[in-house]
Amino acid sequence: MADKTKDLKKKLFSQKKNGWDRVSAAESKKIDSYCKHYMAFLDAGKTERLCAAEAIRLAEKEGYVPYERGMALQSGDKVYVCNRGKGVMLAYLGNKTLEEGAQITAAHIDSPRLDLKPNPLYEDSELAYFKTHYYGGIRKYQWPTIPLELHGVVILADGTKKTVNIGGDAGDPKLVITDLLPHLGAEQNKKPLPEGISGEQLNLLLGSRPVGDEDEGQRVKLGVLQLLNEKYGITEDDFNSAELEAVPAVNATEIGLDRSLLGAYGHDDRVCAYAALQALFDLKETPEHTAVCVLADKEEIGSDGVTGMQSAAFDTFMEDLCAAQDVPLRACYEKSFCLSADVTAAYDPNFAEVFEKRNAALVSYGVGIAKYTGARGKGGASDADAETVGYVRQLFEANDVIWQIAELGKVDAGGGGTVAMYMANRNITTIDAGVPVLSMHAPFEVVSKLDCYETYKAMKAVYSDK
């Protein structure tokens, strides 16, 4: 009787288990190799501009060429479009026409950060600072007292574009936001956590060395501006036409004595972006359906703007591809499938109270499928139907992808969104899937190596569609 019950449980109960118990030694080596390349990708792409540039560099090595409107296209062609230097869309033309739809992955390459204000530079008490405006959903208290670097572009008065890199190279000085010492922090300690550090206190410390005569004012600010002018030709008014982003000055690294985890800034969502990109590159033969990879900007602030997923940029790219095959865009969309490749929250036993463990993504249990995202009553979610979830289940099982299904915390604890609803609004069958992340949106996030690799396998399965 006991054996019969055991067999029945094996037949009927879920058999999910830790992914490390399911992979071979050979597969484990593949995981390590994949993650080394992913770490290099992270280090090269700490902002959306740098990430887009690195994606294009890798794509061109794989034979992808810039798409020009009107160019003839045929099965096997590999093309890409760069959207204003901050997003990339790539296509590997399949054996079937786009009338049969495309297999799409859509990730984002922007991450929470600190942007400089239009008039950022000031001096106070003979210290020079940059004022910032935070980008995306950050926890402000996490950003002081860590080394930061600055990247971006400045358009000078004559129209010249200057690329800025402060702190990103070996030997460069770093920037920092200071915090209050505990000896004087009694009143600060009484504040709610979100108010311990205000947005207006996120000011980057730039220097303290004055230049010029002692009886003159703003000598430290002048010294900083002089250095910037010597290196980049910048004057104070040029900050009005600048896009400069402060990000953590830390490279990706292995975490844990067993090296099973990866720590870095920007896992959300470059961990999925790299998986989607590398999976496209690793297709061994021309896919049946056209494989499309979208690396979008602006997801962290709602996907608005010309480089966000709500813009017409994606539609224009797809319409151009369809036009080359004399296929109506709407006909392509209605038969297409999109994996919205974004991270999910990993169950953290230190904060178990906000998770519903039966429906939480566990570290090292594989890529996390999210039928819906949104907040509380599924607000802001596309909510994939049962047929779509069934298709993905079968696809992943057929390709030996280790996967789990999860939602983002307890129903009333909060929530989050992805680009899924914007793809679904185009009449594209869409579902979310991605890597579970610990400390999501922090300056330093943690993921499992195994989950990274299984997400790559999931993207490859989507492109192959078999």
N, C-alpha and C positions, 0 to 999 in steps of 0.2 A: 504493500500500500504506500509506503514511504517513497519507494522508487517511482511509483506512478504519479504521486503528487509532485515529486521533483521534476519529472518529465513534463508534467502539465505546466508547472511554473516556467520552465525553460521555454515552452512553446508559447505561452500567453504573456508573460511578464517582459518588460523592457530589459534588454541585455546590455545596455550602455555601460562601458567601463573606461577606466583611464587609458588614454591613447598610447601611453608608453608600454602598456601591457599588450598592445596589439601590433606594434611595429617590430620588424626584424632588426638585427644588428646592421645589415646593409642599408635598410631604410633610415635608420638612425644617423648613419653617416651622410646620407643625402640631406637630411634635415639640417645638420650642422653646416654643410656646404652651402645650402640655399641661404641660411641665415647670415653667413659671412658676407655674401653678396648684398643681402638686404641691409646689413649694417653699413656697408659702404655707400649704398644709395641714400640712406638716412643722413649720413655725415655730409654728403654732397648737396643735399636738398633741404636745408633748414627753413626755407621760406617757399611760398608757392612759385615765385619766379625761378629760384634756384632749382626747385624740384622739376618744373617744366623743362628747364634747360637740360637737366640731367636725363630726363625721359627721352628728349629728342636726341641727345647724343647717343644713348643706347639704341634707340630705334634706328637711327641711320646706320649704325654698325650692323644691324640685322636686315638691312636692305630696304627700309622704309624711306620714301621720298616725299617731299612736300607736295601736297595736292594743289593743282591750279585749276580753277574753274574752266570746264570745257575739255579738259584732257581726256583722251580715250582711256577707258578702263576695261579690263577683262579679268577673268578668273585667275587668281594667283597674284594679282597686283597688290602691293603693300604701300599705303599712302597715309599721310598724317596732315593735320592742320594745327597750327599753334594759335590759340586765341589770345591775342594781345600780350603774349609773353607770360601769361598766368594760368593757362589751361592748355591741354593737349587732347586731341581726338584722333584715334588711329583706326584704320580699317584694313583687314586682310580679306580681299574679295574672294567669295566662295564659288563653288561649282554651280550652285543654284543661283538664280537671279534674286534680286531683292524683293521681287513680288512674293517670294516664299518667306520673306522676313529675314531678320538678322538676329544673331546671338550677341547680346550686349552686356558688358559689365560697366558699371558707373561708380567711380570712387571720387573722393575729393582730396586735394593736395594742400588746402589751407589748414592751419592749425591755430588754436588760441595763442595769443601773443600780445605784445604791447606796441602800438603804433605811435610815432611821434605826432604831436599836434602841429597845426600849420605854422604857429609861432612858438617853437618849443624852447629856444635857448634863453636862459636867464641866469642871473647871479644873485645870491643871497648870502650875506655874512662871509663874503669872499670865498664862496664855493660856487662852482658852475654846474648847472643842471639842464637836462632835457625834460620837458613836460610830455606826458604820454596819455593816450586814450586807449584803454584795453579793448581788444578785439576778441569777440566770442565769449563763451561762458567760462570765465576763470574764477578761481577762488583767490581773491586778492591777497590774502595773508600768505600764500605760498610763494609769492614772487620777490619779496625783499630778501636780502642777504645771500643771494645766489649770483654767481658770475653770469653776466649777460654779454651778448655780442649784437652788433647792429648791421643789418643788411638792407639793401634796397637801391633805389635810383633817385637822382636829383636832376631835374631839368633846369639848366641855367638860363639866365635872361636872354641869351642869344639862341636858345633852343638846343644847345648841346646836352646830351644825356651822359651823366656820370654814374658809374656803378660804384656804390659805397660798400665797403667791407671793413668794419672796425671790430676787431677781436676774433675774427674767424680764422686767421692764419697763426701758425706757430710763432710764439714770441710776441704776439700782439698784446697790448693792454686790454683789459676787460672793463666792463661797466658794471654798476651795482646800484641797487636801491637799498638805502639804509633802513634800520628798524630801531625801535626804542629799547634801551637797555632794561633788563628786568628790575633793576634797582629803582627805576623811576616809572615803572609800568603799572602801578596800582590802579589808576583810573582806566587805562587801556584794557586791563584784565577784566574790568566789569562790563565791557561792551560785548554785545552779541558777536559771534565769530565773523559774520559778514561785514561788521562795522569796525573791527579791530584795525584794519588798514583801509582807508578810503581810496577811491579812484584818483583823487587829486594828490594823494601822497605817493603815488607810484612814479616818482621822479628819479631819473637816471643821473647818478653822480658822475661828472665829467672831469673835474680837476680842481686844483687849488693853488696853482702857481700863477702869481700876478706878472704882468708885463707893463712896461712904461713907468712913468713917474709916480711916486707915492701919493701925490696930491690929486691924482686923477681917479675917476670912478670906473667901476665895472672892468677892472684890469684882468681878473681871472676869466671873465666871459670873453674879453678881447683876445686873451692868450689862446683859448680854445678855438675861437673863430679863425685866428691866424693859422693855427695848425690845419684846420679843415680847408682853409683857402689855399694853403701851400700844396696840399695833397690833391684836392678835388676842384679848386677854383670857386668854392662856395662863398657867397656873401649871405648876410642874414636874411634878405628877402627871398633867396633861393629856396629856403625851407617851405615857402608857400607852394611851390610846385615840386615837392619831394614826396616820395613814398618810402619811408624808412621804418623798419620793423626790428624791435628788440626781441631776441629769442635766447633761450638758455645756452650758455657757452659750455656745452657738454657733448661729447660724442657717444654714440651707441656703444653699449658694453654688455658682456654676459653677466647674468645675475645668478647668485646661488652657488654653493660649494659644488653642486653637480652640474653647473653651467646650463641648466635646463631652461632658463628664462632670459629674456632680453630687456634691458632698461634703456630708455632713450626719450628725448623730446620728439613729439610729433608722430607717435604710433597712430594716433587718430588724425588722419586716416591714411597715412602713407604706408602703413602695413598692408592695407588692402589694395592701395594704388599700385604698390610694387608687385603684389601677387598677380593682379590683373595684367600688368604690363609684361612681367616675365612669362606668364602663362601664354600670352599671345606670341611672344618671341619663340617659345619652345614648341609650338605646333609643328609636327614633323612633316605634315603634308597639307595641301590646300584644304581648308574646311569645306564641308558641304554647304553650310549657310555662311554668309559673310560674317566675320568676327569683328566686333567693334569694341574698342576700349575708350572710355571717356574718363579723363582726369580733370575734374572741374574745380573751380575756385568758389569762394564765398559761402560754402555750405554752413560754416560756423555762425554766420549771421543771417541765415535765411535763404541762401541761394539766389538772392536778387542781384541785379547789375549785369553788365554785359558779359562778365566772365562766370556768372553763376549758372546753375542748372535750369533756372527759369527763363533764361534769355533765349533768343532765337538762334544762337550760335550753333547749338546741336542740331536743330531742325534744318538750318541752312546746310550744314555738312551732309546730313543724311539726304536732303533733297537733291543736292548736287550729285551724290552717288547714285540716287535713284534716276535722276535725269539722264545719266550716262547709259542707263539700261532701259530708258523709256518706261519707267515704272512710277505710278503715282505714289507720293509719299505716304498717303493714308493707307494704301494697300500694303506697303511695307510694314508700317507700324502695327497694324492689326494682326499680323502674323509673327511679330517679333517677340523675343523674350529678353528681359533685362534682370540681371542680378545686381541689385543696389548694394554695392560692396562697401559696407561701413561697419565699424567696430560695434561691439556691444559691451555691456558691463559684465565683468567677471565677478563671480561670487567671492566676497571677501569676508572671511570669518571674523575679522576684527570689527566689522560693521554689519553683522548678520541681521540686525533689526530692520534694515531697509530692503532686504531681499526676501522673496518667497522661494525657498530653496528648491522645491520640486520643479520650479519653472525658471531657475536661474542657470546661466552659463557657467560651467565649471572649468577652471584652468586645466589644460591638457586633455580635454574631452573633445577636441576638434573644432572645426568651424561652426559658428553659432548661427542657425537659421532663426530669423525673427519674422513670424507671420505678420506681425504688426509692430509698430513703434508708437510714437505719439505720447500723450500725457493723459493720465487718469482714464477718462472714458474714450480712449483711443483717438483723442483729438490730434489732428495732423498726421494721420497714418493712412496708408493705402489699403491695409488689411487684405493680404493676399487670400484668394479663395482656396477651397480644399483641393481643387484640381491642380492649382499651381504648386501647392505644397507637395501633393502626390507626385507631380512631375519631378520636382527637385529631389525628393526622397529616392525615387527610382534612379535618377541620373547619378546621384552621389554613390548609391550602393553599387551600381554597375561599374563605377570607376574607383571603387575601394577608397572612397573619401570618408575619413572619420568625421562624423558630424553630430551635432546635438541641436535641440530646439529650445529657445529661451525667450524670455521677455526682460525688459529693462526695469527690474526692481518691483516692489510691491505696488499694487494698483494705485493707492493714494499717496505713494511716496514721492512721486514726481514723474519724470519721463524725458523723452528726447525725440528728435526727428532726424530724418535722413533725406536723401534726394528721391527716395522711392515714390513719393506721391507725385512728384513732378514728372517722372517717367510714366507712371500709371495714368496721369491726366492726359497724356498723349495717346492713350489707347494702346499702350504697350504692356503686356503681361509682365508684372514686376513682383519681386520679393526681395527682402533684405537678407543678407548673410555676411558674416565677417568674423574677425578675431575678437575673442573676449579680452578685455583690458582691465588691469588693476590700476587704480589712481588715474582714471581717465580725466583728461583736461588739465592735469597737473603739469608743471614744468618737466617732470620726469615720470614717464609712464612705464608699466611693466606688462609684458606679454610672454606667453609660452612659445618656445621654439616650435614645438609640435603643432600648435594651433596655427602658427604662421605658415608652415609647410602645407598643412591640410587645406588651408584657405587657397593657397596657390593651386593645389590639385583640384579644388572645387572650381576655380576660374577656368582651368584647362578643360574640365569636363563640360562646362557651359559652352565654351567655344566649339568643342568637338560635337556636342549634342548627340552623344551616342554612348 
